[in-house]
Amino acid sequence: MSGAAILNALGEAVRPAHARIPADIESAFDYERHAVHHFEAMAWRHIQGGSDRNLTLAHNRAAFDGLHLLPRPLADLRGGHTRLQLLGQALAHPLLLAPVAYQCLAHPEGELASVRAAMALQAGYMASTLSSHTLEEIAAAARAAMQELGHGAPLWFQLYSQPAREHTLALLRRAEAAGYQAIVWTIDASIKRSGFALPPGVEAANLRGFPSARQTSQAGQGAILLGTPLADAAPSLADLEWLRAQTRLPLVVKGVLSPAVAAEAVARGADALVVSNHGGRVMDGVPAPIEVLPAVRAAVPGTPLLLDSGVRCGTDAAKALALGASAVLIGRPQLHALAVGGMLGVAHLVHLLRTELELAMAQLGCARLEQIGAEAVWRGR
């Protein structure tokens, strides 16, 4: 006798990924609309949710939508392309797949499907510390795809500091040995609320054997957060200096909104920054990354800046590039596409976003990325 059906948030049986992309999917928003049918209900709420009242989550999109692009016809578009150099590495376009945890929540192949899609579409890929496949398995899948296709893209490892430095260092050394080309150190998400319990069969594969950093104190028993081991282990400038001394790989610091913190991070050894509020999942009531991007750019001239949180279409990427970003990261839409269409879905998503970006560039009169400047954003009165 079979067990009860696993239900999605609509109270229906969870649908498996499609073998072919549904004909009505033409954007990342369409993938999100379909994806609710393909996730277990609690997993969907976890993925879609933000912090507290979801104000930051909603504002990330509103901030993009509140910016307008100014078309510039009559420009010479001959010889145009979307290629760029980032940290000495060549990319075919400025759309990278963000480090998204536990991708087996979306599809049985999880990160292995996503990284294959990334290599096929030449999108830089960031593997999460909290991936549901090991960093070695993800790197092997990327190498196999590159060998088969004859092309690929940079592969970076996103690092969460562990309570014990020897465990952080172990992750770093594994990433180096596996061939990752940069370390993306996330600094803004060590302390956040999370009530989601992983379902059977899904785990943080890279952390097997590591002690848990989960807060265990309870109300009425003294300290709530401050003064506890969890708060004491939050990333610090001393940790940044230590990490910088441990590796020759490019070091990207992810989770920066403050121009002052951006300048301090670069002064202590960061090679690039990700301007991010973690998709609205950490703290409610903070500005959208696209809003603070110009100020961060002014604080760290010459430092590569990437941006995430709310990117859903190619025009979002164009707005970010116009205001000082070198590239953007795609987070939740990656999971939506993975759940709906597996590897094919993620590849299709990247193709859609790149097409939208190139259409926007053509309308803006920009044949190359470096031509997208602040004048492309309409300020008005």
C-alpha positions in Angstrom: 0.0 0.0 0.0 1.5 3.3 -1.0 1.9 6.1 1.4 0.0 9.4 1.4 0.8 11.9 -1.3 3.2 14.7 -0.5 1.2 17.9 -0.8 2.2 21.3 -2.1 1.0 24.7 -0.7 -2.1 24.4 -2.8 -3.1 21.1 -1.1 -2.4 19.1 -4.3 0.1 16.3 -4.8 3.6 17.7 -5.6 4.3 17.5 -9.3 7.6 16.1 -10.6 9.8 18.3 -12.8 8.7 18.5 -16.4 10.7 16.8 -19.1 9.9 19.7 -21.4 9.6 23.4 -20.5 5.9 24.4 -20.4 5.0 26.5 -23.4 3.7 29.4 -21.3 7.0 30.0 -19.4 8.6 33.2 -20.9 10.2 34.7 -17.8 11.4 34.1 -14.3 8.0 35.2 -13.0 6.4 32.4 -15.0 8.8 29.9 -13.4 7.7 31.2 -9.9 4.1 30.8 -10.9 4.6 27.2 -11.9 7.0 26.3 -9.1 4.4 26.3 -6.3 3.0 23.1 -7.8 6.5 21.4 -7.6 7.5 22.0 -3.9 6.3 20.4 -0.7 4.3 23.0 1.2 6.7 23.7 4.0 9.7 23.8 1.7 7.8 26.3 -0.5 7.0 28.6 2.4 10.7 28.4 3.6 12.0 29.2 0.2 9.6 32.0 -0.5 9.6 33.6 2.9 11.6 36.5 4.2 12.2 37.9 7.7 9.4 38.9 10.0 6.7 40.8 8.0 8.5 40.3 4.6 8.9 44.0 4.2 12.5 43.8 2.9 11.5 40.9 0.7 8.8 42.9 -1.0 10.9 46.1 -1.1 13.7 44.4 -3.0 11.4 44.1 -5.9 9.7 47.4 -5.4 13.1 49.1 -5.5 13.9 47.6 -8.9 10.5 48.4 -10.2 10.8 52.0 -9.1 13.8 52.6 -11.3 13.3 53.4 -15.0 15.6 52.9 -17.9 16.1 55.6 -20.6 16.3 54.1 -24.1 18.9 55.6 -26.5 18.2 54.8 -30.1 20.5 55.6 -33.0 23.5 54.0 -31.3 26.0 51.9 -33.1 25.5 48.3 -31.9 28.0 46.6 -34.2 30.4 44.1 -32.6 28.3 44.0 -29.4 28.7 41.3 -26.7 28.2 40.6 -23.0 31.7 39.3 -22.2 33.5 40.5 -19.1 36.5 39.8 -16.9 35.8 39.4 -13.2 38.7 38.6 -10.7 40.9 37.7 -13.7 38.3 35.2 -14.9 36.5 35.3 -18.2 32.7 35.2 -18.2 30.4 35.2 -21.2 27.8 37.4 -19.4 27.2 39.0 -16.0 24.5 36.6 -14.8 25.8 34.2 -12.1 23.9 31.6 -10.2 23.9 32.5 -6.5 24.8 30.1 -3.7 21.4 28.6 -2.8 21.3 26.0 -0.1 19.6 22.6 -0.1 18.7 22.4 -3.7 17.5 18.8 -3.3 14.4 20.4 -1.9 13.6 21.5 -5.4 14.8 18.5 -7.4 16.4 15.1 -6.7 19.6 16.0 -8.6 19.8 19.4 -6.8 23.0 21.3 -7.3 24.3 18.7 -9.8 21.6 19.7 -12.2 22.1 23.4 -11.5 25.8 23.4 -12.1 25.5 21.4 -15.3 23.0 24.0 -16.5 25.4 26.8 -15.5 28.2 25.3 -17.5 26.0 24.8 -20.5 24.9 28.4 -20.5 28.3 29.7 -19.4 27.0 31.2 -16.2 29.3 31.5 -13.2 28.2 29.1 -10.5 28.6 29.5 -6.7 28.3 26.3 -4.6 26.9 26.8 -1.2 28.4 25.5 2.0 24.9 24.3 2.7 24.6 22.4 -0.5 22.8 19.0 -0.5 25.6 17.5 -2.5 29.3 17.8 -1.5 31.4 20.5 -3.0 33.6 17.8 -4.5 30.5 16.2 -6.3 29.5 19.6 -7.6 33.0 20.4 -8.9 33.1 16.9 -10.6 29.8 17.5 -12.3 31.0 20.9 -13.5 34.2 19.4 -14.9 32.3 16.6 -16.7 29.9 19.1 -18.2 32.8 21.3 -19.4 34.6 18.4 -21.0 31.4 17.3 -22.8 30.4 20.7 -23.9 33.8 22.2 -24.7 33.0 25.3 -22.7 32.0 26.3 -19.2 32.2 29.1 -16.6 34.0 30.0 -13.4 33.1 27.9 -10.3 33.2 29.6 -6.9 32.6 28.3 -3.4 30.5 30.1 -0.9 31.9 29.8 2.6 30.0 30.1 5.9 32.4 30.4 8.9 32.1 27.5 11.3 32.3 27.9 15.1 35.7 26.3 15.1 38.3 27.8 12.7 39.7 24.4 11.9 36.4 23.4 10.4 36.3 26.7 8.4 39.8 26.0 7.2 38.9 22.4 6.3 36.1 23.7 4.0 38.5 26.2 2.4 41.2 23.5 1.8 38.6 21.2 0.3 37.4 23.9 -2.1 40.9 24.7 -3.2 41.7 21.0 -3.8 38.5 20.6 -5.8 39.4 23.4 -8.1 37.1 26.2 -7.1 38.4 29.6 -8.4 37.2 32.0 -5.7 35.9 32.0 -2.2 32.7 33.8 -1.4 32.6 34.5 2.3 29.1 35.3 3.5 29.0 37.6 6.5 25.3 38.6 7.0 23.5 35.3 7.7 25.2 33.7 10.7 22.4 35.0 13.0 18.9 34.7 11.7 15.6 33.0 12.6 15.0 29.6 11.0 12.2 27.3 12.0 12.4 25.0 9.0 13.3 21.3 9.6 14.9 19.6 6.6 13.0 16.6 5.4 14.5 13.1 5.4 17.2 12.7 2.7 18.2 16.4 2.6 21.2 17.6 4.5 24.1 20.0 4.5 26.4 17.4 2.9 29.6 19.5 3.3 29.1 19.7 7.1 28.9 16.0 7.8 30.7 15.3 11.1 30.8 19.0 12.1 29.1 20.2 15.3 25.9 22.2 14.9 26.0 26.0 15.4 22.3 26.2 16.2 21.2 28.4 19.1 19.9 26.2 22.0 19.2 28.7 24.7 15.6 29.1 25.8 13.5 32.0 27.0 13.8 32.4 30.8 17.2 30.8 31.0 19.4 33.8 30.8 20.9 35.1 27.6 18.7 35.1 24.5 21.3 35.8 21.8 23.9 38.3 22.9 26.5 36.7 25.1 25.9 33.3 23.7 28.3 31.1 21.6 26.2 31.7 18.5 26.6 35.5 18.7 30.2 35.3 19.8 31.0 33.3 16.7 29.6 35.9 14.2 32.0 36.9 11.5 34.4 39.7 12.4 37.1 41.8 10.8 39.6 39.6 12.5 38.1 36.6 10.8 38.4 38.4 7.5 42.1 39.1 8.0 42.6 35.5 9.1 40.8 34.1 6.1 42.6 36.4 3.7 45.9 35.0 5.1 44.8 31.4 4.5 44.3 31.4 0.7 45.6 32.9 -2.5 42.2 32.5 -4.2 40.2 35.7 -4.8 38.2 36.5 -1.8 34.7 37.9 -2.2 32.8 39.2 0.8 29.0 38.7 0.5 26.3 40.5 2.5 27.4 44.1 2.4 25.0 47.1 2.5 27.0 49.7 4.4 29.5 51.8 2.4 31.7 52.0 5.6 31.7 48.2 5.9 32.5 47.9 2.2 35.5 50.1 2.6 36.7 48.3 5.7 36.3 44.9 4.0 38.4 46.0 1.0 41.0 47.5 3.2 41.3 44.2 5.1 41.8 42.1 1.9 38.5 41.6 0.1 39.0 41.4 -3.7 35.3 41.9 -4.5 32.0 42.4 -2.7 28.4 41.2 -3.1 25.9 43.9 -2.2 23.1 41.9 -0.7 20.5 41.7 2.0 20.3 37.9 1.7 17.1 38.1 -0.3 15.2 39.7 2.6 15.7 36.6 4.8 17.9 38.0 7.6 16.5 41.4 8.8 13.3 43.3 8.0 13.2 47.0 7.2 16.6 47.3 5.6 17.3 49.0 2.2 17.4 47.1 -1.0 20.8 46.4 -2.4 20.0 48.3 -5.6 19.3 51.4 -3.5 22.7 51.4 -1.6 24.7 50.3 -4.6 25.8 53.8 -5.8 27.0 54.7 -2.3 28.9 51.4 -2.0 30.4 52.0 -5.4 31.6 55.5 -4.4 33.1 54.0 -1.2 35.2 51.4 -3.0 36.1 52.7 -6.5 37.7 50.1 -8.7 36.5 47.1 -6.6 34.3 44.6 -8.4 30.8 44.7 -7.0 28.2 42.0 -7.5 24.5 42.4 -6.5 21.7 40.0 -5.5 18.3 40.2 -3.8 15.3 40.7 -6.1 16.9 40.2 -9.5 14.2 38.7 -11.7 14.7 39.9 -15.2 17.3 41.2 -17.6 16.3 44.8 -17.1 17.1 44.4 -13.4 20.6 43.4 -14.4 20.9 46.4 -16.6 19.8 48.7 -13.8 22.4 47.2 -11.5 25.2 47.5 -14.0 24.2 51.1 -14.7 24.5 51.9 -11.0 27.9 50.3 -10.4 27.6 46.5 -10.4 29.9 44.3 -12.4 27.4 41.3 -12.3 24.3 40.1 -10.6 23.4 36.8 -8.8 20.2 34.8 -9.4 18.9 33.2 -6.2 15.3 32.1 -5.7 14.5 31.9 -9.5 17.2 29.3 -9.7 15.2 27.0 -7.4 12.0 27.8 -9.1 13.4 26.7 -12.5 15.1 23.7 -11.0 11.8 22.4 -9.5 9.9 23.0 -12.7 12.3 21.7 -15.3 15.4 20.3 -13.6 18.7 21.0 -15.4 16.8 22.1 -18.5 14.7 24.6 -16.5 17.8 26.3 -15.0 19.4 26.5 -18.4 16.3 27.9 -19.9 16.0 30.5 -17.1 19.6 31.7 -17.7 18.8 31.9 -21.5 15.7 34.0 -20.8 17.5 36.4 -18.5 20.5 36.8 -20.9 18.1 37.5 -23.8 16.3 40.1 -21.7 19.6 41.7 -20.8 20.7 41.9 -24.4 17.4 43.3 -25.5 17.7 46.0 -22.8 21.3 46.8 -23.9 20.1 47.2 -27.5 17.4 49.6 -26.4 19.8 51.5 -24.2 22.3 51.9 -27.1 24.9 49.9 -25.3 26.8 47.3 -27.4 29.0 46.3 -24.5 28.6 46.1 -20.7 31.0 48.9 -19.9 28.9 51.3 -21.9 26.0 50.9 -19.5 26.4 53.9 -17.2 24.4 55.9 -14.8 22.8 57.9 -17.6 20.8 54.8 -18.5 18.7 55.2 -15.4 16.1 57.9 -15.6 16.1 60.2 -12.6 13.3 62.6 -13.6 12.3 65.3 -11.3 
